[in-house]
Every structure is written in C-alpha cells, then in structure tokens.
Amino acid sequence: MNTELKRILLVDDSPRDTELEIDALAQNNLANEVVALRDGAEALDYLFRRGAFADRPAGHPAVVLLDLKMPKVDGIEVLRQIKSDPQLKTIPVVVMTSSREESDLVTSYQLGVNAYIVKPVQFKEFVEAVKLVGAFWAVINEPPPDSMRSEKCKTH
C-alpha cells in the first residue's frame, strides 16, 4: 500500500465555495495538499502538465473535486478529457456542483464520473459533505496502483 499523501485537486470558479471546501478539508485534519484552480482550462493544464504547470511534480491527484459550471472550459469537458485519457482515466473524479439539471447528472455518469454531489445550500451541510468526500477519497479509498496506468508517461 502506498502511504504517500496525494494531492487533492479542487476545481471551482467560486472563491467562496473554494474557501469553504479548503476549510472543510482542514477541519477533517486531512494532511493532503489541496491544489485549488479556478477553471477547467487550468485543471487540464495541471493534469496534462503543460503551460504554467509543465514543471509541477509528477503524479496524479488522489481525487479531483470538480465543479461543472465554470468559465473557459466547463466541468463536463474536463471530465470528458480525464476519462478518455489512458494516463488520467483512473483518477477518481467527484463532481461537486450546484446544478440539479438531470442532463448534467446523466452526462457526468455516462462519461465515467465516480460520484455526483449537489452542493447543499446550507453552510453546515456543505461543510459536512466536503469533509465526507475528502475523507473517503483521500484517506479511505484505495486508488489503483500506478502500474495500471499506461507506461508511455514513464518514457518522457
């Protein structure tokens, strides 16, 4: 079992929600580093290690917490690219959105989302939801071994 703490990638265009999510994860005493990004374009650059993130340390996040309604590139497109890439497809993706649109829910699951959570409106419930999600995906869940990912990444 790999005991290295992996990063949590948080992608949300709302500064308020991002702050609440980071605080909730901290309240749960998660020692994982949280990388917070503002839009889908930044998320894709981070995951594919390009642009401003070309020199980031290798390795994938333990989980991607992904909002759907974002500028530049929306969460559905980020999810589509993650789940269609052999290097990234095993990364758990949890959609955390205020969208209750059935089409978003259906599309997310068709693309391979691991969980879909509608953000609670009430502060206390929102914090509890983030704590549970963070604890499960960053601590309890056993991620697939790196050997399941394609070898092409190791040749660069």
C-alpha positions as CSV (number, residue, x, y, z in Angstrom):
1,M,0.0,0.0,0.0
2,N,1.3,3.5,-0.9
3,T,1.4,5.7,2.2
4,E,2.4,8.8,0.3
5,L,-0.2,11.6,0.7
6,K,-1.5,12.5,-2.7
7,R,-2.8,15.9,-3.6
8,I,-6.5,16.8,-3.8
9,L,-7.3,18.8,-6.9
10,L,-10.1,21.2,-6.3
11,V,-11.5,23.0,-9.4
12,D,-14.2,25.6,-8.7
13,D,-14.7,29.1,-10.1
14,S,-16.4,30.3,-6.9
15,P,-13.8,31.8,-4.4
16,R,-16.4,31.4,-1.6
17,D,-17.0,27.8,-2.3
18,T,-13.3,27.1,-2.8
19,E,-12.5,28.7,0.6
20,L,-15.3,26.7,2.3
21,E,-14.1,23.4,0.7
22,I,-10.5,24.0,1.8
23,D,-11.6,24.9,5.3
24,A,-13.8,21.8,5.5
25,L,-11.0,19.5,4.4
26,A,-8.7,21.2,7.0
27,Q,-11.4,20.7,9.7
28,N,-11.2,16.9,8.9
29,N,-7.5,17.0,9.6
30,L,-6.6,15.9,6.2
31,A,-2.9,16.4,5.7
32,N,-3.2,16.1,1.9
33,E,-2.1,19.2,-0.1
34,V,-5.1,20.9,-1.8
35,V,-4.4,22.4,-5.2
36,A,-7.2,24.9,-5.9
37,L,-7.8,26.0,-9.5
38,R,-10.3,28.5,-10.9
39,D,-11.5,27.0,-14.2
40,G,-11.4,23.9,-16.4
41,A,-8.6,25.2,-18.6
42,E,-6.3,25.5,-15.6
43,A,-7.4,22.0,-14.5
44,L,-6.5,20.5,-17.8
45,D,-3.1,22.3,-17.9
46,Y,-2.4,20.9,-14.4
47,L,-3.4,17.3,-15.2
48,F,-1.6,17.2,-18.5
49,R,1.4,19.1,-17.0
50,R,1.5,21.8,-19.6
51,G,1.6,25.6,-19.6
52,A,2.1,27.1,-16.1
53,F,2.1,23.5,-14.7
54,A,4.7,22.0,-17.1
55,D,7.2,21.7,-14.2
56,R,4.8,20.5,-11.5
57,P,5.9,17.3,-9.7
58,A,4.9,14.1,-11.4
59,G,2.0,12.1,-10.1
60,H,-1.8,12.3,-10.2
61,P,-4.1,13.7,-7.5
62,A,-5.9,11.3,-5.1
63,V,-9.2,12.8,-6.3
64,V,-10.4,15.7,-8.5
65,L,-13.3,17.7,-6.9
66,L,-14.8,19.3,-9.9
67,D,-17.5,22.0,-10.4
68,L,-19.4,21.9,-13.6
69,K,-20.4,25.5,-14.4
70,M,-17.1,27.2,-14.9
71,P,-15.6,29.7,-17.4
72,K,-13.2,28.8,-20.3
73,V,-13.7,25.0,-20.1
74,D,-16.7,23.6,-18.2
75,G,-16.5,20.6,-15.9
76,I,-18.2,18.3,-18.4
77,E,-15.4,18.8,-20.9
78,V,-12.7,18.4,-18.1
79,L,-14.4,15.1,-17.1
80,R,-14.6,14.0,-20.8
81,Q,-10.8,14.6,-21.3
82,I,-9.8,13.0,-18.0
83,K,-11.8,9.8,-18.6
84,S,-10.8,9.5,-22.2
85,D,-7.0,9.7,-21.5
86,P,-5.2,6.5,-20.7
87,Q,-2.9,8.3,-18.2
88,L,-5.7,10.0,-16.3
89,K,-8.8,7.8,-16.6
90,T,-8.3,6.0,-13.3
91,I,-8.2,9.3,-11.2
92,P,-11.4,9.5,-9.2
93,V,-13.5,12.5,-10.2
94,V,-16.2,13.8,-7.9
95,V,-18.5,16.4,-9.3
96,M,-19.5,18.9,-6.7
97,T,-21.9,21.3,-8.3
98,S,-25.0,23.4,-7.6
99,S,-26.5,22.0,-10.8
100,R,-29.6,19.9,-10.3
101,E,-30.1,19.5,-14.1
102,E,-30.8,15.9,-14.9
103,S,-28.8,16.2,-18.2
104,D,-25.6,17.2,-16.2
105,L,-26.1,14.2,-13.9
106,V,-26.7,11.7,-16.8
107,T,-23.8,13.1,-18.9
108,S,-21.4,13.0,-15.9
109,Y,-22.2,9.3,-15.2
110,Q,-22.0,8.5,-18.9
111,L,-18.5,10.0,-19.0
112,G,-17.4,7.9,-16.0
113,V,-17.7,10.2,-13.0
114,N,-17.1,8.4,-9.7
115,A,-19.6,10.5,-7.7
116,Y,-22.0,13.4,-8.3
117,I,-22.8,15.7,-5.3
118,V,-25.2,18.6,-5.4
119,K,-23.7,21.3,-3.2
120,P,-26.0,21.8,-0.2
121,V,-27.2,25.4,0.2
122,Q,-26.8,25.4,4.0
123,F,-23.3,26.2,5.2
124,K,-23.2,23.4,7.8
125,E,-24.4,20.7,5.4
126,F,-22.0,21.9,2.7
127,V,-19.0,21.6,5.1
128,E,-20.1,18.1,6.2
129,A,-20.4,17.0,2.6
130,V,-16.9,18.2,1.7
131,K,-15.5,16.5,4.9
132,L,-17.0,13.2,4.0
133,V,-15.9,13.4,0.3
134,G,-12.4,14.4,1.3
135,A,-12.0,11.7,3.9
136,F,-13.3,8.9,1.7
137,W,-11.4,9.7,-1.5
138,A,-8.1,10.9,0.1
139,V,-7.9,8.5,3.0
140,I,-10.3,5.5,2.9
141,N,-10.4,4.8,-0.8
142,E,-7.6,2.6,-2.1
143,P,-6.5,4.0,-5.5
144,P,-5.5,1.8,-8.4
145,P,-1.7,1.1,-8.5
146,D,0.4,3.2,-10.8
147,S,1.1,0.0,-12.7
148,M,-2.4,0.2,-14.1
149,R,-1.6,3.3,-16.0
150,S,0.0,3.2,-19.4
151,E,3.8,3.1,-19.5
152,K,4.0,5.9,-22.0
153,C,4.3,8.5,-19.3
154,K,7.5,7.0,-17.9
155,T,9.3,7.3,-21.2
156,H,9.4,11.1,-21.2
